[in-house]
Amino acid sequence: MKSMALFSNFEALDIRIGKIVNVEDAQTKKPTYRLTINFGPEIGMKVSCGAYRNYPKEELIGKQIVAVLNFGTKQMGPEKSEVLVLGVKNMEGETIYLTPQSEVPLANEVF
């Protein structure tokens, strides 16, 4: 278990719901996808590189995800990842993205 964090640490994170609109192979060392994610009209489209290769590309398109928007851009080889899509490892060690249980408005904040 990690050390205790202050609630203000959580409040500082901008965690929102987005919808994957495009998936391409990323040009990174590890096999990853470049996800284009729609966060609605105020935020717009953002790119995230992630290890979601256990999903076929077409299965990811249209899925809602949970992402942190305010970590800043991370350089991943020649790719730039603008947001962090949250996920967990399944029993086989594959990355599973976090998603709301039912459809919610884009850019909805996680609390």
C-alpha positions, 0 to 999 in steps of 0.5 A: 500500500502507498503512503497516505495522501491528502484529499487535496492531492485528489482534488488537484487531478482533472479526471474526466470521461472521454470517448475514443474516436480513433485508434492507430499503432503508436511509434513507441518501443513497447507495442502501444496504441495512439488513441484519439479521445473526444472530451467534448466541445470545451476541451476537444480532442486529446491523444493518449498512448497506451498499452491496450493492444489486447483489444482489437482497434475497432473494439475500442472505437466509441468506448468511454474511458476515464482519463487524467487531463492535467499531468501535462504532455509525456514524450513516448519516443516520437509520440506525445501523450497528452492525457493518461487513460486510467486502467488496471491489469487483469488476471493475465496481466493485460491492460483493461481501461476504466470505463463508466458503468453506463454512458455519461456526458463527455468531459464529466468530472470524476469525483 
